[in-house]
Amino acid sequence: MQTRIITAQDVEFFESRISPAPMVGLAFEFPAGGGVEPHVHPYGQVLYGGEGIMCVDTPRGTWVVPPQRAVWIPPMTLHAVRLRASFGMHNLLISPHVVADLPKTCEPLVVSNLMRELILRAASTDEPLLRKRHVDKFFEIIRDELEFSDEIPLSLEIPRERRLARLCTEFLREPSDNRTLQEWGDHVGASSRTLSRLFTRELNQTFDEWRRHVRLQEALYRLAEGRAVSAVANELGYESTTGFIEMFRKSLGRTPGQYFA
């Protein structure tokens, strides 16, 4: 199905069609700028994008889902999806009766070849996966994949403290900003020591770790759009392309060229 924006009312309509099934697949094609409005549903959800990148917003933070990755969204979790480029989205909606032992928070998924084929097959048919053996096989795979998911830095939490929230919001608008923590402190009205303590307390990261994380997520977006590595490095405030590539490799285990090959 091709669409631009899926509304909360659309989601309710889809739910009315799939409520009897323990698992059902849905596929959508979005143009650039498309997405899904904030909504909540009683189903657990595996959200997979294939080649593109999507941004999943929840009250706890933002999840950037790179190519060939997926994200697990537990039942009754408020979420929305934002897309910069045209995008093919594949979903598995899973009855709450069969997800009791899966995580209660959003979790990234490494998508193996087997899991990818299962998702694509389920999302390409109008027939729900009613047979228990199909559901059982899928859950064997998803449990295995979740064991490896903590290696992927996908989530970006939103701080609650006013000064820290201002710093983070402004940096997210301009991730090339190279101001020091002291300079940010002068800007938002807090000492560098206070901000450092707030980063650790609220985000469980240092300022440098958080900034690197933001730039990595933004780099994934821009590289997926086809921009040159050198251009992305420059746009994100790196003094050299080599330094940017090394950051990318240390974070994701591969260079940009290898990651998007």
N, C-alpha and C positions, 0 to 999 in steps of 0.2 A: 504494500500500500504506500502511495506517495502522498506526503502531506508536508505542511510547513510547521504548524504548531499543533500539538496534541493538548487539548484542554482537560481540566479535571472532569468535565462532563463526558468527554470522550472516554476517559479511563473508566468511568462508571458504566458506560455502555459496553465496553469490552468485558468488564467483570460479569455483567449480566449474562453474557454468552458462555463464559467458561466456568461458572461457579460449580458445576457438578464434577469437574475433572480434577484429579490430583496434580496434573501438570499439563501445560499447554504452551506452545510456541507462538510468538508473534513477530512479524518483521515489518519494518517501515523504512522508506527512503525519504530523507530530508534534504532540501536544498540548503545552501549556506545561510546561516542565521536562524535555522529552524530549532526545534527543541520540544520539550514537554514541560507544561506548566506545573507549579508545585501541587502535589497531590499525595494522598495516602491510600493504601489498600491493604486488605487482610492477607495478601499473598506474599510469600517470599519471592525474590526476583533475582535472576542472573541476567545481567545487562552486558552485552558483548557487541563490539563495534567492528571487528575485523581490521580494516585498513586505516580508518580514520581515528580521530581523537575526540572524546567527549568529556564534558565537565559535569559532574553530578554534585548538586548542592544539597546539603542536609543541614539541620540546625546545629550539628556538631562541627561542621566544616565542609570543605570542598574536596572532592575526589576527582583527580585527573586520570582518565583511563586511556593509556597509550594503545597503539595498534597491537593486535593479537593478545590483548589482555581483556579481562572482564572484571566486574565488581559484583559482589553479593550484597543485596539489600534485604534486610530481614522484614518480616511482616510489620505493618503499622508504623513504618518509618517515613516521615515526611521527606519528600525529595523532588527535585526538578532536574532537568537535563538541558544543558546549553551546548550549542554546536556552532563553530565558526565556519566550517567548510561543509560541502555536501557530504552526506553521511548515510550509510546503511546500518540500521540498528536491528539487532536480533535479541529477543527476549525469551526467557523461560520464566513463566509465572507458576509458582508451586504452592499447592494448598498448605495452609498453616498446620493441617493435621499430620503432615509428613515431614515437617522441618524442625521438630522440637529440639533435636540435638545439634542443629547448626548454629553458628554464631548469632548472638543477639545484637551485634553491631556490624556496620558495613565492613567488608573485608575484600581486599584485592585477590584476584584469581589469576594464576598462570594458566593459560589455555593450551593444553596439549593438542596434538593432531586429532586424537580420539575424541576429546571433549569438544573441539571445534566442530567436527563432523556431526556430533550428536546435537549440538545447538542449532547448526544450520539446517539439519534435517527436520528437527522439531519445529523450527520457525518457518519452514517453507511449506508446511502442510496445514490444512484447516482442521485436521483430525487431532483432537487432544490425545495425550499419552495416557490412556485409561488402564492399560495392563500393568499390574503391579510389578511384573518382572522388569519392565522398561524403567519404571521409577526407581526400583532397587539398584539397577545397574548404573543409572545416572548418579545416584547418591554415593556409590562406591567411588566413582571418578571425582566428584566434587570434593569429597573428604580428602582424597589423596592430594589434590591440587592445593587445598587450603594449607596443607603442611608447609608449602614452599612460598606462600604468598607474602610473608613478612620481609622478603628480600626486595620487594618493589616499593619504593617511596612514593605512594600515590596520594595520601591524604594531606590536607592542609587545614589545620584547625583554626577557628576564628577566636581570638582572645576576647575576654570580657572587660578587662580593666581599661578605663577610658583612654589613658595616654598611650598605652600599648596598642590599643585598637586603632588609634589615629595614626601611629607610626606604620602599622601593618597595612592599613587601608591605603595610605599615600604611597607606600612602596609598591604595593600591588598595581597601582596605576602607572608607576614608572619604575620598572625593575632594573633599569640601568643606573639608578641612583647609587652613588658610591660614598655617600656620607658615612662618617664613623658613628659609632653609638653615642659618643659625646656630642657630636653635632646634631644628631637626632634628639638627644636629651634637651639641648638648648631650644630646639624647635617645638617640642611637645610639652616642655615644662617639667622635666624630671632629670635627675642625675643619671649618668651612665651606669652607676652601680645599681640604682633602683630599677632601671630598665633591664639590666642583666638579670637581676633577681626575678623580675616579672616574666621574662622569657622562659626561665627555667621552671618557674612555678606554674605558669599557665600553658606553655607549649612544650615543655620538657625538651627544649633545645636552646642552644646558645644563639645569639643574634646572627653570627656568621653561618651557623648551620641552617637556620631558618631562611636567611637570604639566599643561600646556595640552593635550598630546596625550591624556593619560589622561582628562581632563575631556571632551574632544571625543568620545572613544569612548563614554564613559558617557552623554553627552548623546544620542548616536545611539540607544542602547538606549531611553532614557526617552522621547524624542520619538516613537519608533516605537510605543511603548505607548499613545500618545495623550495624554500629559501636556502641559499648557500650557507654552509657552516661558518665561513668567515664573516658573512653579513650578520648572522644571528649572534655570533660572539661579540661583534662590535656593538650591536643594538642592545645587548644585555650588560654592557659595561666592562667586558673583559679586555685587558690590555693586549692580549695576544690570542690568536686562534688556538695555539698549542695549549695554553692554559685552560681554555674552554673545553677542548677535547679531552684533556686529562680529567677535569671535573666530571664530565659526562661518563667517561670510562669507569672511574672510581665509583660512581653512583649506580650505574646500570650494568656494569660488567662488560660493556662493549662500546666501541667508538660510535659516533653518530652514523658514519657510513655503514658500519656493520649492523647497527640497530634497525636502520631503515632499508636494508638490502632486500 
